[in-house]
Amino acid sequence: MRISQLAEHTGVPVTTLRFYETAGLLSPDRSPAGYRVYDQEAVERLGFIGAAKHLGLPLEEISELLEVWESGVCAEVKADLRPRIAARITDAEARAAELSAFTAALHQALERLDALPDRPAPCAPECRSVISGSPADAPFVPGRRPLGGEPAGSAAERWQSAPVACSLDGDGIGERTAQWRRLMSDAVIQEVDNGVRLTVPAERATDITALAVAEQQCCPFFDFRLHLDGPVLHLEVRAPDEGAPLLAELFGPET
């Protein structure tokens, strides 16, 4: 099969196949004319990669697993895979706990917001204290950690070193794009370093947070930061240079 035929047969985009080749996960033969040529082994290999990606394993670990898988000894694959899955379970449980706490904080903020009187005058310090749950005289610290985000100025930018590849197939990518478009159809979009900032009504925070968590499972190169600011939610999405086209496709203005 040529690369376009392999993409059609497996549902893996051509750009991802080329990335896998660069990363050493695929090794196609070459025709006399120099074209990439793939066989059934490549199909099976992609199936294994897709299954491992579905479990949330990074490409570095998938590459190590492929070496064991190619040996053809099932017991060795099982022994190598089990601790990796156990580690992902621990990570997923931690993420679920964080998301649960974040969701609870959003509900509490919304309840406090609904309890505020509709005043014709500008908001008083008490308004901020009701929304944030902090004392009214607590100092406001610019650049404080937003809900769901990393500390401002953090050097731990793991997303910049994540491989620019998505584990979703063509149908999955289309459905995910439609989900983002529905939630961000009326967003105010601003450019930021390496990404965009989208501002939407705060009541969408729970849906957007859940979708961002799902997005990062399949596309870990995206960096999501959420900041609840009274009646609005600011979502900042960043990606390395190689991921700019995918970021624009998902979060850029519709053309």
FITOR-376801 format. One record per residue (C-alpha): residue number from 1; residue in one letter; x, y, z. Coordinates in pm, whole numbers, plus 50000, padded with zeros to 5 digits. Each point is the difference from the previous one (the first is absolute). Layout:
% FITOR-376801
+-----+--------+-------+-------+-------+
: num : residu :     x :     y :     z :
+-----+--------+-------+-------+-------+
: NUM :      a :     X :     Y :     Z :
...
+-----+--------+-------+-------+-------+
***
This chain:
% FITOR-376801
+-----+--------+-------+-------+-------+
: num : residu :     x :     y :     z :
+-----+--------+-------+-------+-------+
:   1 :      m : 50000 : 50000 : 50000 :
:   2 :      r : 50101 : 50359 : 49939 :
:   3 :      i : 49978 : 50241 : 50292 :
:   4 :      s : 49666 : 50143 : 49885 :
:   5 :      q : 49855 : 49649 : 49977 :
:   6 :      l : 50130 : 49912 : 50347 :
:   7 :      a : 49842 : 50317 : 50139 :
:   8 :      e : 49667 : 49914 : 49838 :
:   9 :      h : 50016 : 49639 : 50117 :
:  10 :      t : 50089 : 50076 : 50364 :
:  11 :      g : 49844 : 50343 : 50052 :
:  12 :      v : 50336 : 50142 : 50112 :
:  13 :      p : 50070 : 50337 : 49829 :
:  14 :      v : 50294 : 50019 : 49760 :
:  15 :      t : 50161 : 50271 : 50214 :
:  16 :      t : 49993 : 49766 : 50301 :
:  17 :      l : 50146 : 49712 : 49796 :
:  18 :      r : 50290 : 50220 : 49894 :
:  19 :      f : 50050 : 50109 : 50360 :
:  20 :      y : 50006 : 49635 : 50112 :
:  21 :      e : 50265 : 49931 : 49737 :
:  22 :      t : 50210 : 50293 : 50125 :
:  23 :      a : 49961 : 49873 : 50358 :
:  24 :      g : 50113 : 49653 : 49896 :
:  25 :      l : 49666 : 49829 : 50059 :
:  26 :      l : 49950 : 49911 : 49632 :
:  27 :      s : 50263 : 49886 : 49752 :
:  28 :      p : 49852 : 49982 : 49649 :
:  29 :      d : 50174 : 49839 : 49707 :
:  30 :      r : 50069 : 50204 : 49688 :
:  31 :      s : 49888 : 49929 : 49646 :
:  32 :      p : 50252 : 50028 : 49714 :
:  33 :      a : 49859 : 50348 : 49940 :
:  34 :      g : 50063 : 50096 : 50362 :
:  35 :      y : 49640 : 49992 : 50125 :
:  36 :      r : 49916 : 49871 : 50347 :
:  37 :      v : 49854 : 49650 : 49993 :
:  38 :      y : 49821 : 49833 : 50292 :
:  39 :      d : 49881 : 49642 : 50058 :
:  40 :      q : 49760 : 49826 : 50240 :
:  41 :      e : 50263 : 50013 : 50274 :
:  42 :      a : 49972 : 50381 : 49995 :
:  43 :      v : 49622 : 49970 : 50046 :
:  44 :      e : 50047 : 49773 : 50302 :
:  45 :      r : 50269 : 50231 : 50135 :
:  46 :      l : 49767 : 50300 : 49975 :
:  47 :      g : 49730 : 49801 : 50177 :
:  48 :      f : 50241 : 49934 : 50287 :
:  49 :      i : 50105 : 50366 : 50011 :
:  50 :      g : 49637 : 50113 : 50001 :
:  51 :      a : 49910 : 49761 : 50283 :
:  52 :      a : 50296 : 50122 : 50207 :
:  53 :      k : 49913 : 50365 : 49929 :
:  54 :      h : 49643 : 49930 : 50111 :
:  55 :      l : 50143 : 49897 : 50336 :
:  56 :      g : 50176 : 50337 : 50023 :
:  57 :      l : 50354 : 49867 : 49954 :
:  58 :      p : 50252 : 50253 : 49863 :
:  59 :      l : 50177 : 49924 : 49674 :
:  60 :      e : 50330 : 49936 : 50178 :
:  61 :      e : 49844 : 49712 : 50194 :
:  62 :      i : 49816 : 49876 : 49691 :
:  63 :      s : 50332 : 49982 : 49818 :
:  64 :      e : 50143 : 49786 : 50282 :
:  65 :      l : 49690 : 49779 : 49997 :
:  66 :      l : 50026 : 49950 : 49625 :
:  67 :      e : 50346 : 49850 : 50043 :
:  68 :      v : 49856 : 49746 : 50245 :
:  69 :      w : 49691 : 49941 : 49784 :
:  70 :      e : 50214 : 49926 : 49694 :
:  71 :      s : 50171 : 49717 : 50189 :
:  72 :      g : 49668 : 49814 : 49977 :
:  73 :      v : 50004 : 49879 : 50362 :
:  74 :      c : 49663 : 50089 : 50151 :
:  75 :      a : 50112 : 49944 : 50359 :
:  76 :      e : 50274 : 50262 : 49963 :
:  77 :      v : 49756 : 50252 : 49853 :
:  78 :      k : 49760 : 49938 : 50288 :
:  79 :      a : 50276 : 50036 : 50261 :
:  80 :      d : 50122 : 50324 : 49841 :
:  81 :      l : 49653 : 50149 : 49952 :
:  82 :      r : 49851 : 49930 : 50342 :
:  83 :      p : 50204 : 50253 : 50207 :
:  84 :      r : 49951 : 50263 : 49733 :
:  85 :      i : 49621 : 49962 : 50016 :
:  86 :      a : 50011 : 50003 : 50380 :
:  87 :      a : 50190 : 50330 : 49988 :
:  88 :      r : 49742 : 50148 : 49763 :
:  89 :      i : 49721 : 49892 : 50238 :
:  90 :      t : 50169 : 50190 : 50281 :
:  91 :      d : 50040 : 50305 : 49777 :
:  92 :      a : 49639 : 49982 : 49878 :
:  93 :      e : 49868 : 49972 : 50356 :
:  94 :      a : 50202 : 50308 : 50099 :
:  95 :      r : 49865 : 50193 : 49701 :
:  96 :      a : 49645 : 49891 : 50085 :
:  97 :      a : 50044 : 50123 : 50358 :
:  98 :      e : 50131 : 50335 : 49876 :
:  99 :      l : 49714 : 50035 : 49753 :
: 100 :      s : 49747 : 49910 : 50269 :
: 101 :      a : 50142 : 50264 : 50233 :
: 102 :      f : 50005 : 50256 : 49720 :
: 103 :      t : 49639 : 49923 : 49908 :
: 104 :      a : 49895 : 50035 : 50363 :
: 105 :      a : 50179 : 50337 : 50021 :
: 106 :      l : 49817 : 50117 : 49687 :
: 107 :      h : 49662 : 49899 : 50142 :
: 108 :      q : 50077 : 50181 : 50323 :
: 109 :      a : 50107 : 50313 : 49812 :
: 110 :      l : 49681 : 49985 : 49793 :
: 111 :      e : 49787 : 49969 : 50314 :
: 112 :      r : 50176 : 50298 : 50156 :
: 113 :      l : 49957 : 50193 : 49676 :
: 114 :      d : 49627 : 49928 : 49988 :
: 115 :      a : 49971 : 50123 : 50359 :
: 116 :      l : 50144 : 50341 : 49913 :
: 117 :      p : 49744 : 50284 : 49983 :
: 118 :      d : 49946 : 50168 : 49663 :
: 119 :      r : 50147 : 50335 : 50095 :
: 120 :      p : 49983 : 50300 : 49764 :
: 121 :      a : 50332 : 50124 : 50144 :
: 122 :      p : 50350 : 49870 : 49925 :
: 123 :      c : 50104 : 49678 : 50173 :
: 124 :      a : 50130 : 50043 : 50353 :
: 125 :      p : 50283 : 49795 : 50159 :
: 126 :      e : 49730 : 49786 : 50160 :
: 127 :      c : 49898 : 49885 : 49654 :
: 128 :      r : 50343 : 49855 : 49933 :
: 129 :      s : 50005 : 49833 : 50340 :
: 130 :      v : 49666 : 49830 : 49931 :
: 131 :      i : 50118 : 49868 : 49663 :
: 132 :      s : 50349 : 49892 : 50107 :
: 133 :      g : 49922 : 49891 : 50354 :
: 134 :      s : 50293 : 50216 : 50126 :
: 135 :      p : 49967 : 50278 : 50260 :
: 136 :      a : 49892 : 50334 : 49857 :
: 137 :      d : 50322 : 50167 : 50117 :
: 138 :      a : 50229 : 49731 : 49856 :
: 139 :      p : 50247 : 50158 : 49755 :
: 140 :      f : 49958 : 49927 : 49634 :
: 141 :      v : 50313 : 49838 : 49862 :
: 142 :      p : 50047 : 50044 : 49623 :
: 143 :      g : 50117 : 49685 : 49830 :
: 144 :      r : 49874 : 49772 : 50277 :
: 145 :      r : 49934 : 49642 : 49897 :
: 146 :      p : 49674 : 49977 : 49803 :
: 147 :      l : 49759 : 49715 : 50060 :
: 148 :      g : 50121 : 49690 : 49816 :
: 149 :      g : 50327 : 50161 : 49887 :
: 150 :      e : 50370 : 49988 : 50081 :
: 151 :      p : 50165 : 50259 : 50226 :
: 152 :      a : 50071 : 50322 : 49810 :
: 153 :      g : 50352 : 49998 : 49856 :
: 154 :      s : 50042 : 49625 : 50058 :
: 155 :      a : 50307 : 49853 : 49831 :
: 156 :      a : 49838 : 49656 : 49980 :
: 157 :      e : 49862 : 50033 : 49647 :
: 158 :      r : 49961 : 49629 : 49932 :
: 159 :      w : 49772 : 50063 : 49705 :
: 160 :      q : 50289 : 50153 : 49803 :
: 161 :      s : 50184 : 49667 : 49996 :
: 162 :      a : 49695 : 49782 : 49929 :
: 163 :      p : 49986 : 49846 : 49649 :
: 164 :      v : 49771 : 50181 : 49757 :
: 165 :      a : 49770 : 49711 : 49912 :
: 166 :      c : 49637 : 49916 : 50069 :
: 167 :      s : 49873 : 49651 : 50079 :
: 168 :      l : 49649 : 50068 : 49865 :
: 169 :      d : 49902 : 49867 : 49658 :
: 170 :      g : 49835 : 50209 : 49728 :
: 171 :      d : 49646 : 49962 : 50137 :
: 172 :      g : 50118 : 50068 : 50353 :
: 173 :      i : 50183 : 50316 : 49896 :
: 174 :      g : 49690 : 50124 : 49816 :
: 175 :      e : 49776 : 49936 : 50301 :
: 176 :      r : 50246 : 50165 : 50241 :
: 177 :      t : 50030 : 50305 : 49774 :
: 178 :      a : 49620 : 50030 : 49990 :
: 179 :      q : 49985 : 49986 : 50382 :
: 180 :      w : 50249 : 50285 : 50033 :
: 181 :      r : 49821 : 50202 : 49732 :
: 182 :      r : 49670 : 49966 : 50185 :
: 183 :      l : 50147 : 50119 : 50329 :
: 184 :      m : 50210 : 50278 : 49844 :
: 185 :      s : 49766 : 50123 : 49724 :
: 186 :      d : 49967 : 50347 : 50156 :
: 187 :      a : 50336 : 50018 : 50178 :
: 188 :      v : 50204 : 50319 : 50002 :
: 189 :      i : 50341 : 49894 : 49866 :
: 190 :      q : 50332 : 50165 : 50076 :
: 191 :      e : 50349 : 49890 : 49902 :
: 192 :      v : 50246 : 49917 : 50281 :
: 193 :      d : 50353 : 49861 : 49992 :
: 194 :      n : 49989 : 49659 : 49827 :
: 195 :      g : 49621 : 49995 : 49995 :
: 196 :      v : 49664 : 50166 : 50046 :
: 197 :      r : 49780 : 50127 : 50281 :
: 198 :      l : 49628 : 49934 : 49970 :
: 199 :      t : 49743 : 50173 : 50221 :
: 200 :      v : 49655 : 49844 : 50044 :
: 201 :      p : 49717 : 50007 : 50256 :
: 202 :      a : 50098 : 49845 : 50333 :
: 203 :      e : 49712 : 49751 : 50001 :
: 204 :      r : 50186 : 49796 : 49736 :
: 205 :      a : 50294 : 49940 : 50233 :
: 206 :      t : 49908 : 49643 : 50094 :
: 207 :      d : 49950 : 49886 : 49637 :
: 208 :      i : 50316 : 50176 : 49884 :
: 209 :      t : 50209 : 49853 : 50281 :
: 210 :      a : 49881 : 49647 : 49924 :
: 211 :      l : 50070 : 50047 : 49629 :
: 212 :      a : 50347 : 50142 : 50070 :
: 213 :      v : 50085 : 49695 : 50213 :
: 214 :      a : 49886 : 49769 : 49719 :
: 215 :      e : 50196 : 50202 : 49745 :
: 216 :      q : 50323 : 49978 : 50195 :
: 217 :      q : 49964 : 49622 : 50027 :
: 218 :      c : 50025 : 49964 : 49621 :
: 219 :      c : 50201 : 50316 : 49919 :
: 220 :      p : 50238 : 50058 : 50296 :
: 221 :      f : 50186 : 50275 : 49816 :
: 222 :      f : 49711 : 50241 : 50071 :
: 223 :      d : 50033 : 50210 : 50318 :
: 224 :      f : 49667 : 50113 : 50153 :
: 225 :      r : 49962 : 50270 : 50264 :
: 226 :      l : 49662 : 50107 : 50137 :
: 227 :      h : 49928 : 50318 : 50193 :
: 228 :      l : 49655 : 50060 : 50144 :
: 229 :      d : 49945 : 50377 : 50004 :
: 230 :      g : 49654 : 50079 : 50134 :
: 231 :      p : 49744 : 49956 : 49722 :
: 232 :      v : 50255 : 49880 : 49743 :
: 233 :      l : 50254 : 49721 : 49959 :
: 234 :      h : 50334 : 50062 : 49831 :
: 235 :      l : 50151 : 49693 : 49832 :
: 236 :      e : 50357 : 50024 : 49879 :
: 237 :      v : 50119 : 49728 : 49763 :
: 238 :      r : 50364 : 49970 : 49897 :
: 239 :      a : 50194 : 49764 : 49775 :
: 240 :      p : 50359 : 49974 : 49874 :
: 241 :      d : 50075 : 50134 : 49653 :
: 242 :      e : 49939 : 49662 : 49836 :
: 243 :      g : 49651 : 49988 : 50151 :
: 244 :      a : 49896 : 50348 : 49880 :
: 245 :      p : 49793 : 49869 : 49703 :
: 246 :      l : 49799 : 49767 : 50228 :
: 247 :      l : 49952 : 50277 : 50254 :
: 248 :      a : 49869 : 50234 : 49729 :
: 249 :      e : 49769 : 49731 : 49868 :
: 250 :      l : 49842 : 49937 : 50341 :
: 251 :      f : 50006 : 50346 : 50158 :
: 252 :      g : 50055 : 50254 : 49726 :
: 253 :      p : 49717 : 50207 : 49853 :
: 254 :      e : 49777 : 49816 : 49754 :
: 255 :      t : 50054 : 50088 : 49637 :
+-----+--------+-------+-------+-------+
***
